[in-house]
Amino acid sequence: MDQRVIETVRERKPLIHCITNYVTVVDVANMLLSCGGAPIMADDIREAEEITSICGGLNINIGTLNERTVQSMFAAGKKANELNHFTILDPVGAGASSLRTRTTFRLLDEVKFSVIRGNISEIKTIANGRGTTQGVDADIKDAITEDNLFAAVDFVKKLSKKTDSIIAVTGAIDLVSDQDTTYVIRNGHPMMSHITGSGCMLTAVIAAYGTANPNCLLEATAAAVCAVGLSGEIAREKIREIHGGNGSFKAFFMDVMSQMNDEKLKEGALFEIR
């Protein structure tokens, strides 16, 4: 990985427009600040395009959809495309309801996304037009394992070609892929699934890394996934020392991310390229 990906983020301080869900909005804002970016949240149709125009990147997260925010997502997405800005879609719970699934496919039809990030069930919904998503969590039958890794890599490469987007599938094993190259990433800790919003925070970090590093989007996306996973690993060790729980983990998670740099990432990133 490029040794200046994180340094570039901290130098450029990319402003990211987030139309995200109200469950994790504060966590997303704080994680963006921790990774070196800057957040702005504007989901009213009367300002969505205008705010998008002053930002470098757009993060669309469908976690808590309503008619008002859906309109803003389309307006902001089209404006971002017009300006050639970085865009990322987090199709939270796609496949769990008809509204989420329809909205996901409409967004993919009408907006060009630089990156699509989700769990394997959400990504399979995009690929197949249907899914078995259980709420916003991946269906256990869809888990990426060492046994099905070869097929999973082939799957994400084909989907990247189909969507013309980088695909980031996150879980116990993470995959970040364009149509030719896949990063297989093994950073992270199960404790990350015990707090609300770890996926939403990751999507925001990808937005910051991608916006700041437009000439190496695949590498920047992989670096973001590694950095967030590594932060989870280190945070888990820190709470072990103090016998802490979920609340302490979340605080340390952001603390570690705020201190992440390219040297630490190079030392701790666990990935292979296929």
N, C-alpha and C positions, 0 to 999 in steps of 0.2 A: 504494500500500500504506500501511496505517496506520503512522505513524512511531513508534509505541510498542510494536509487537509484540515486538521483542527486549527492550526495556526491561522490559516486563511479565514476560517469562520470568525475567529476572535478579532482579526484585523478588520474584516469587512462589516461585521455586526449586521447581518442581513435582517431586514424587517419582513416578517412573515404575517400575512393576513390569514387568520384562522377562523373559518366557519366550522365550529366544532360543537361537541355536545356539552350540555350544561352540567353533566355529572363530573366532568374532568377539566373544565375550562381553566380553573385556577392552576391546576397541576401542569397543564400544557403551557400556560404562560410562564410559570416558574421554571419549567424544564428548558424552555427556549432561552430564557435568561441565563440559566446555568451552563448551557452548551455554547454560549457566545452570541446567540441571536437576539432578536427583539420581537415581541409579540404585539399584534393589534387584532382585536376581535370586533368585527362589524357584520352583523347578520340581518340588518334592515335593508330592504330592497332600495330604499332611497339613497343609500350611501355605499352599497356593496361595490359597485363598479369604481366609484371615485377612490375608495380606500385601496382597492386592488391596484389602481394605477400608480399609487405612491409606494407600493411595496415591491420587493424583489421576488417574492414567492407566495404561493397560495396553497393552503392546507384545507382540504374539504373532508370532513368527518361526518358520517351520517348517523351517528350514535343515537341522537334524539331528534328525529325528523318531525317537522310540522310544515304545513302548507307555506307559511311565511318564509321559513329558512330555505326551503327547497327552491323557491324563486330566486333567492339571493345567491344560492350555489351556482345556478345556471348563469346568472348575470355576471358574477365574479369570474367564473370559469371561462366564459367567452371573452371577457375583457383581458384576462391573463393570457389567453391564447393570442389575442390580437397584439399584445405587447411582447409576446415571446418570453413570458415569465415562466419560471419553474412552477409546476403544479403537481400535487400529490393527492390521491384519493385513498381514503381509509373506509372501505365498505363495511362498516361495523354491523354485524348481524345480517348481512345479505343472505337470503335464503330462509331467514326466520319468519319473515312476513312478506306479504305481497307488496306492501308499500316500499319496504326497503329494497326488495329485489327489483321492482319496476324503476325506482329512482336510480339505483345503481346502473341499470342498463341504459336509461335515458342519459345519464351523465356520460357514460362511455360513448354513446352515440353522438353527443353534441359537444363534448369537451375533450380536447387532447390532453392526456395526463403524462407527465414525465415519468412518474412512478406510481404504481398501485401496490399498497401494502395491506396485508390482512393475514388472518390465520388460514390454514389450509382449507377449511370448510368454506370460508368466504371466497377464497380464490377459485376453488372448484365450482362454486356457484357461478362465478363470472365465466369460467371456461365452458360449463355445461348448460347454463341457463336454468339451473335448478340446484338445490343443495339439501343438506341434512343438518344445517346449522342448528345447534341447541342454544337458543338465546344469542349471546354474543361470544360464546366460548366454542372452541373447535370440537366437533364431534370426534370422540375418541377413535372411531373407526377410520378417521382420516389422518391420524397422526403420521408424520414422517418419521421413519425409523431407518436403522442401518440396513434392514432387509429390503425395504422398498425405495432406497435412496436413488438407485440408478434410474428407476422409472420416474421418480419425482423430479429429478434433474431434467430429464427429457420433457416432462410435462411443462415445467416452467419456461424452458427455452421455447417451446412451441407457442405457449400463451404469450410470451413476450413478442414473438413475431406477429401473432394475430392481432394484438392490441397496439403494437408499436410503442410499448411502454416497458420500462424496467419493472420486473416483478419481484417483490420482496415478500416471502412467505415466512412467518415467524412462528416458532413453537420450540419444542425441545431441541430440534435441529433447525437452524434457519437457512433459507436459500435466498440469495440475491442474484438475479439473472437478467441478462439480455438474451437475444436469440442465439448467441454464440458461446457465451462464457457464464459460468455459474460459480458463485462463491458459496461454499458449504461452510457454515459458521456454527461453532459449538460453544460460544460464550453464553453466559447467562446462568441463572439459578432459579429453581422452582419457586422460591420465595417471591419472585417477581409477579407470579400469578395470584399471590395472596393480598395484593393491594389493587385498588381500582385505578385504572388509567395507565398502566405500564405500556400497553400497546399504543394508546393515544399519545403518550409522551414520546415514544419512539418515532411515531409518524412525524411529530413536530421537529424532532432532531434531524430526521432525514430531510425535511424541508429546509432547515437551516444549512445543513451540510451541502445539499444539492444546489441551493441558491448561490452559495458562496463559491462553489466549485463547478461551474457549468461545463467546463471542458473535460471533466472526468466523472460523469454522473454515476456510472456503475461503481467505480471505486469509492466515490463519496458515500453512496448509499450503503455499500458494504461496511465502510468505516463507521458509519452511524450505528449500524446494527451491532457491530463488534463493540463499539464504545459503550453503548447502553447495556449490553449484556455483561461486559466487563465491570461496569459500575455496579450492576446487581450482584456480581460475585464478591466484589470488595465490600459492598455494603453488608452482605450477609456475614462476612468475617468480622466486621466491626460490631454488629449486634450480638454475635456469639460471645465476644469479649465482655459485654456488659449485661448479658442475659436479657437482651431486649426482644421486642416483638414487632408486630406489623408497623406500628407508628414510628418506632425508632428506625426500622428498615427504610421507610419512605423518606425520612429526613436524611439519613446517610446516603441513600440512593442519589438524591439531588446534590448533596455535598460532594460526593465523589465525582459526579458528572461535572460540577463546576470547577473541579481541579484536574480534569482529564486533559492531557496534552498528547502530542504526537509520539513522544518518546514512550510514555506509559502505554499508549495503544499498541505501539510496535512490540513492546515486551509482552503484553498480555493477550493480544488478539489470537484466537484459535480458529484458523480457517484453512481450507484447501480450495484449489481452483479446478473446476472440471469443465 
